[in-house]
């Protein structure tokens, strides 16, 4: 990692927290930051005409090169990993050379055994299917949140036919196939684009056939068959500053305000920055619960102390925000 990375990585958690308040993405975040420079600094007026433009273009070109180099290096590592991955060879089915004709009684008995095995297998696979356990939000200070689903522990949703989780970087989807055989690629229909997913068993209605609410990076998204029983998708987000409220447009919506982002990176911050981030997270939680923020509490403490020091004053008719 370069020296510049060592200096700037420590602010990633702070920027991610700020980015969560910009649902329209990077252009909205950039507009806010440039507005700050214009209002609170001499960025545009402190030098010669055109100096700020040269600085901006040089900075953006520098980080574009770093980003492209990092992206190409990641693609190269993925290709090397695929080359080294051993190919799994499926054993050929062994056919019996001798055909024995069954009596009618034996045929009935055999059919009963096959039906029993099929019922047992379907019961077993149904245990692995995600059940609809997501809870609806019944009461909330924000009227727009009522009726939405609470996120699961992975900040996604457990639905009847599949389960999905997410981070700010990617989305993971697990789809049980509910079949009584070991599914292979030839048994499936999978069509993944940057805005749409179609998947299911050939000859059956698709399990999913719908648009994503946001675009994915197709070249960095993958899918595999797990143990012949389920599909696992890993979808790389284009906008890494946005939480998804649903996997596809027809899904019920989850409350992104109830999402709990990973706090692990707070330990990497210096004391002052960590304190700022923790204060912002605390204030956000207080607002969601309709409680005073840390600044409001300080004002109330100052007012309370002033009232105690001046008991002769009548504050009964005063209104405080």
C-alpha positions, -999 to 999 in steps of 0.1 A, spaced: 0 0 0 13 35 -9 21 62 16 -10 82 4 -32 52 12 -19 49 47 -28 86 53 -63 85 38 -76 50 46 -82 60 82 -110 83 71 -129 56 51 -154 48 79 -161 85 83 -167 90 46 -189 60 44 -210 73 73 -214 107 54 -220 89 21 -250 71 37 -268 104 38 -264 109 0 -288 83 -15 -282 96 -51 -246 84 -51 -212 98 -58 -222 129 -77 -244 141 -48 -216 134 -23 -191 153 -45 -215 183 -49 -217 185 -11 -180 184 -6 -173 211 -33 -200 233 -18 -182 230 16 -149 240 -1 -166 270 -17 -184 282 15 -159 274 42 -124 278 25 -106 299 -1 -103 270 -25 -116 289 -55 -105 324 -46 -71 319 -28 -49 315 -58 -46 326 -94 -74 321 -119 -75 285 -130 -53 271 -102 -81 252 -86 -91 236 -119 -55 223 -124 -54 210 -89 -87 192 -93 -78 176 -126 -43 165 -114 -59 149 -83 -86 131 -102 -62 118 -128 -38 106 -101 -66 86 -84 -80 74 -117 -46 58 -125 -45 42 -90 -80 29 -93 -75 14 -128 -43 -2 -117 -59 -17 -87 -89 -30 -108 -66 -46 -134 -45 -62 -106 -77 -76 -90 -89 -90 -124 -55 -106 -130 -55 -123 -96 -90 -137 -103 -79 -151 -136 -49 -167 -120 -71 -182 -93 -95 -197 -119 -66 -212 -138 -52 -229 -107 -87 -241 -96 -89 -279 -102 -117 -290 -125 -142 -313 -110 -148 -344 -130 -183 -359 -126 -183 -397 -127 -201 -413 -156 -233 -431 -147 -229 -469 -147 -256 -487 -167 -265 -522 -159 -258 -547 -187 -286 -570 -176 -323 -561 -178 -345 -581 -155 -383 -580 -161 -403 -574 -129 -436 -590 -120 -466 -568 -115 -463 -572 -77 -426 -564 -77 -432 -533 -99 -459 -520 -75 -435 -525 -45 -407 -508 -63 -428 -478 -72 -439 -475 -35 -402 -475 -24 -394 -448 -50 -423 -426 -39 -412 -429 -3 -377 -419 -11 -389 -390 -32 -411 -377 -3 -382 -381 22 -359 -362 -1 -384 -333 -7 -390 -330 31 -352 -328 36 -347 -301 10 -376 -281 22 -358 -277 56 -330 -258 38 -355 -235 21 -357 -199 35 -390 -193 53 -407 -160 54 -396 -148 88 -390 -111 80 -411 -89 103 -430 -59 92 -424 -25 110 -457 -17 127 -447 14 146 -421 41 137 -416 78 141 -412 81 104 -445 73 86 -426 62 55 -410 33 73 -443 17 84 -451 -15 65 -415 -21 54 -397 -53 65 -370 -54 92 -336 -64 77 -321 -98 86 -288 -101 104 -270 -97 71 -288 -64 63 -309 -81 36 -341 -102 37 -353 -138 43 -380 -144 17 -401 -175 9 -380 -186 -21 -346 -172 -13 -324 -152 11 -302 -123 4 -276 -103 24 -255 -72 16 -226 -50 25 -219 -16 10 -197 -34 -16 -218 -64 -27 -250 -85 -24 -251 -122 -18 -281 -143 -28 -288 -180 -18 -316 -197 -37 -325 -233 -27 -335 -253 -58 -357 -278 -40 -350 -307 -63 -346 -344 -55 -315 -348 -77 -281 -332 -78 -285 -303 -102 -259 -294 -128 -254 -264 -150 -273 -282 -179 -304 -285 -156 -306 -247 -150 -315 -215 -167 -293 -186 -155 -292 -152 -172 -274 -124 -154 -270 -89 -167 -261 -56 -150 -298 -48 -144 -316 -82 -146 -316 -117 -132 -334 -148 -145 -327 -182 -129 -345 -215 -122 -348 -251 -132 -353 -258 -169 -389 -267 -177 -402 -249 -146 -413 -213 -140 -383 -191 -131 -376 -186 -94 -364 -150 -101 -371 -131 -133 -369 -94 -126 -348 -62 -127 -324 -51 -99 -332 -18 -83 -296 -7 -90 -269 -17 -115 -242 -43 -107 -207 -48 -121 -213 -78 -143 -176 -86 -149 -170 -89 -111 -202 -108 -102 -202 -146 -100 -226 -175 -94 -220 -212 -84 -240 -243 -78 -236 -254 -41 -238 -292 -36 -262 -295 -65 -290 -282 -42 -288 -244 -43 -276 -214 -63 -253 -188 -48 -248 -154 -64 -223 -127 -54 -232 -94 -70 -208 -65 -70 -225 -31 -66 -217 -2 -89 -226 23 -63 -207 13 -31 -223 41 -11 -258 28 -12 -278 2 7 -303 -18 -13 -339 -19 0 -348 -49 -21 -330 -75 -43 -354 -72 -73 -382 -47 -80 -410 -71 -72 -396 -79 -37 -410 -63 -5 -390 -34 7 -368 -35 38 -361 -4 59 -325 7 52 -327 29 83 -327 -2 104 -295 -16 88 -265 -21 111 -233 -15 91 -201 -33 102 -184 -14 130 -151 -32 128 -132 -5 110 -138 20 138 -109 4 156 -86 15 128 -93 52 133 -73 77 154 -89 88 186 -102 122 173 -118 108 141 -132 78 159 -149 101 184 -164 121 156 -178 90 139 -192 75 171 -209 109 179 -225 109 144 -237 73 148 -250 81 183 -269 112 171 -284 93 142 -297 66 166 -311 93 189 -329 111 160 -345 78 149 -358 72 184 -370 108 187 -345 115 215 -322 145 219 -288 144 202 -255 149 221 -256 186 212 -291 190 224 -282 173 257 -253 197 262 -276 227 256 -301 212 281 -273 207 307 -261 243 303 -296 256 306 -303 235 337 -270 247 353 -280 283 346 -314 279 361 -299 264 392 -275 293 396 -304 318 392 -333 306 412 -347 341 415 -356 341 378 -389 329 365 -385 305 335 -421 291 336 -431 312 305 -400 306 285 -401 283 255 -370 263 246 -363 244 213 
